[in-house]
């Protein structure tokens, strides 16, 4: 039956190709856009694992994940460090540079932190791909994240210039699969403050004595000064889940519209096919084919068209996701097995739904009337 379905599908190559193209575009949209949501989710999960058990403190006037527009000073660090339940507090300064007029991903993310506290950023299990870590008193030195190091072809001993100041690359951090690490450059806090001519920070990472008290410590920090905004990894996870959920709804909304149009194309193609093959269908029924056999035959053809179009859309979507990873400056679009399976099931669903009406119509043909058809 599959062999016969394939021959029938290929008998009208142009019409079949255009029908497959409609399905292909819809599935490509679902896979490409869905890979963005999956990539964001994977990045968030990696960051969540890294930030678990920490509290992020910023000025309430700060905006964005890097705390733009806010500033915390040494006395803020001292106040927070002395609060009950606080084990450690780490000041961090982040500078983000954009190429061109500021649209798209950042061209450079520079993180300033005290050299003996870099594990707060990279995690304790992450080592060096090559070279050494930055050390106290080294001056204008830097550790490059794996992705930005590869993109720029940096090796230990190379230099990069930031705001008319040369920084020596002393090491490349091994791959972490966390975008904010792999795409960043870590420099000594005092060196970055000197370059920017400022003595403030944007963020203070707080590690509580007991992770079980993280919510209580977070509230205590906010109560200590009305300027403070303290968020935990749980808060970030809730926000991230909401964002990725909205992206997925948007993704499948656009993809579903495109794929629905493709499904109408399948229905139109199969209706035309049934009309052209009335004598053939009548002959099948005259020699003993049941309604079920005819129904199954037509549905097999429509499903075959959709599955082939779906496979093409899946492959193109994966290629687009790959290009986003290459040109996204550290952002990785992920085509998860779940996304691929969902896209293919949706393509099959479109084929079956689009082919059911013409298949049902074909199965009800009277063989005598069908054989008289010219």
N, C-alpha and C positions, 0 to 999 in steps of 0.2 A: 504493500500500500504506500509506503514511504517512497519507493522507487517511482511508482506511478504518479504520486503527488509532485515529486521533483520534476518529472517530465512535463506535467501539466503546467507547473509554475513557470518553467523555462520556455514554454511554447510562445509566450508573449513577453519577450525579454524587456522591451522598453517600458511597458506598463508595470511589470513586476519590479523593475529597478526603481521607478519613481515611487511605487508604494513602499518598497523597502527604505527608500531615502527618507520618507516621512517618519517612519518608525525610528530610523537611525538618528535623525536630528533630535527627536524627543528623548531617546535614551542617552544620547551624548550630553544633552542639557542636564539630565538627572545625574549622570555620573560625574560630570565636570563640576557642577555646582555642589553636589553632595560630597565630593572629595574635599572641598573647601571646609565644609562643616566638620567632616571627619578629621581633617588636618588640625583644625582649631581645637577640636575635642582632645585629640592625642597630645597636642602641645600643652593644653590646660592640665590634662592628667599628669603629664611629666612635671609640670611646674607645681602641681598640687602635692605630688610625692616629695618634691624638694622643699616646699614651704610648709609641709605638715608640722604642726607643733610650734610655729612661729607666729608672731603678731606684727603686722605692718602698721607703723605709726606715721601719719603725715599731717601736715597742716590742713585744716578744713577748707582753706581757700585754694588748695592744690587741685589741679584738674588732670585727668588721664592717669594711666597706670604708672607713669613715671613721676607723678607729683609736680607737674609744671605749675609755676605761679606761687608755690608755697615755699616756706623756708623754716628750718629748725636750726637752733643754735646750740652752742656747747652747754649752756645752762639748761636747755631742754633735755639734752642727753644725760646730764647729771641728775636732773629731777626724776626722769623715767628710770634711770639705773637704780635709784634709791627707793623706789616703790616696793612695798611688800609683795613677794611672789615673783619678782623679776630676777632672773639668774644672770642674764647677759643682755646688753643693748649695743647694737652695732650701727654707727652712722654710715649712710651711703649717699653718694651724689651721682646722679645719672645725667648725661648730656647726650641728646639725640640730634643728629644732623641729617638733613634731607637734601637730596640733589635737586637741581632745577628749581621749580617754584613751590616745592613742598608736597606735591601729590605722590601717592604711592608709598611703598615701604621705605624705611629710613636707610640712608646710605652708610651710616655709621652710628653705633651705640657705644658710648664710652662710660664705663662704670668705675667710679672712684671709691675705693674702700681701703682701710688700713691693711697693709700687706699680710699681717699675721692673722687676719680674719677672712681671708678669701674663701675659706671653706663654707662660709655662710652663703656665698653665691654659687659655687661649683658643687658643693656637697662633699662629704668626707670620702666617698668611694671613688671620686673622679681624680685621676692623675694627669700627668703631662704626656702628650703625644710626642713632644720633643722639647728639649731645652729645660729651663728651670722656672720655678715660681718667682714672683716678685718678692723682694725682701725689704725690710725696713731700712731706710737710709740709702736705697739704690738710686733715688732721684727720678729722672724722667724715663722710666722703663714701663713695659707693658707685657701682659699675657694676652694673646689673641685666641678667641674662640675658634674651634675647628673649622667651621664653615667660612668665616670671614678670612681666616688664614689661608685656606685653599683658594678662595676666590681671588685673593690678591697675590698668591704665590709667595707668601711670606715664610721665612725660615728664621730660626734664632740668629740674631746678629743683624737682621735687616732693620730699617728705620721707616717710620711713617711720620708725616707732619700733620699736626693738629694746631690750628690757630697760631701759625708761625713758630711752633715749638716742635722740635724733633724728639720723638720717643723711640727708644730702642726696644725691639721685640726680643725678649729674653726667653720666651717659651710659647708653645702652642698647646692649648688645653685639649685633651682627648675628647672624642665625640661623646656628647651627652644625650642627643636627640631632644634637647630642650632649646627652643628657638632663642630665648632670651640669653642663653649662655653661648651656644654655638655661633651666634651672630654678633657677639659683643667683644669689646676690648676692655680688659681689666687693668687699671692703672692705680698707683698709690693715691690715696685720697688727698694728701697734702699737695701732691704735684698737680692734680686736676684743679684744686682750689686756687693754686698759684696762677695757672694758665687762665682761669676764668675770673681771677681777681675777686674772689668771694670767700668768706669763711663760714658759710652756712651749708646745710645739707637739705636734701629733699625728703629723705626717708630714714627712719630708724627701725631696724629689725630688732624685735624683742623675743628672747627665749625665756619662757617661764620656768620656775623651779619644778613645777609639776604640770605636765601636759593636760592633766585632768582639770586643772584650774584655769585653763587658757581663757575661757569666757569671762571668769571673774576678774582676772588680771586685765583683760581688755577693757572691761567696764571701769576698773580702777584707774587706768591710764586716761581715759576720757574724762573721768571725774576730776583728775588732777589739774587739768587746765582745759578751759572751754575751747581752746584753739585746736586741740588734738582730735584726730579721727583715727581710731584703732580698728583694724579689721583682721579677722583670723582667716586661716585657710578654708574653714567651713563657709564663711561668708563669701569668699572668692569662688568657691565651688558652686554655691547656689546661683550667684550672678552668671557664672560661666554656663551653667546648665540652662538658664533662661535664655541666654544669648544664642547658644548653639541650637536650642529648640526652635527659636524664631527663624534662624537661618535655614534649618531643615524644612520648616513649613514653607518658607519662601522658595526654597529650592524645588521641592516637589510640586509646589503650585505652578511654577513656570514650566517645569518638565512635564507635568501632567497635561497642561494645556497643549504643549507641542505634541506630546504623544497621542492625545485625544484626536488631534487633527490627523495624525498618522493612522489611528484606528479607523477613522472614517474612510481614509484611503483604502485600507484593507477591505472594508465592507463594499466599497464601490467596485474595487477590482474583482471581488468574488461574485458580486451580482452580475457583472459583465461576463465573467467566466461561465457562470451557470447558464446565462442566456445563450451564449455561443455554443454550449455543449449539451443542449437539450437532447439531441439525437443520441449522443454518447451515453448520457445518463439514462435515457429511455431504454437503450440496448442493454445496459447493465441490469436494469430492473427486469427486463424481459427474460434474461437468462438466469434470473434467480436472486439478484442482489436485493436485500431487504432495505427498508427505510434506514435502519441503523447503520448499514454498510455505507450507503450514500452519504448520510449525515457525517459519518466518521471520515469519509474520504475528503469531503469539502473542508471540514474542520482541520484535517491534517495539512491541507494545502495552505489555508490561511495562517495556521500556527507556524508552518515552515517559513513563510514569508516574514512573519514577525520575529521569529527566533533568529533568522539570518540578519535581519535589520538590527535586532537587538545586540547581537554579537559585534556587528560593525560599530554600533554606537558605543558599546562597552570598550572596545579597543581604542577608538578615537578619544573617548573620555579619559582613558588611562594615559594616552599620549599627552593630552592637554594638561592633565594633572602633573605629569612629569615635567612639562615645560614650566608650569607654575613653580615647581620645586627648584628648577635650574635658575630661573630669572626672578624668583621671589625673594632673593637676598635672605636666605635662611628659613623662609616659610616653606613648609612641606605639606602639599595636598595629598591626602591619603585615600586610596580606593580600598576600603576594607572589604573583606569577604562578604560581610552583611550587605554592604551597598551594592556590590556586584550581583549578588543573588537577588536582591530586591529589584534591581533594574531588569534582570532577565525574566523574573517572574511577572513583572509588569508588562514586558514585551509579549510574553506568552498570553497573558490575560487579554491584552488588546487584540491579539490574533484570534483568540477563541470567541470573544465578544463580537468583534467585527465580522467574523465568519459565520456566526450562528444563524443570523437571519437568512442569508442566501443558502446556507446548508440545509436549514429546515425547509425552505421553499423547494430546493432541489429534491429532497427526500419525499415530498408529497406529489411530485410529478406523476401523472398517469403515463405509463409506458406507451400505450397506443397513441395518445396525443403527442407525446414527445417524439415518437418515431415518424409521425407525419410532419413534424416541423422541418422546414427547409430554410 
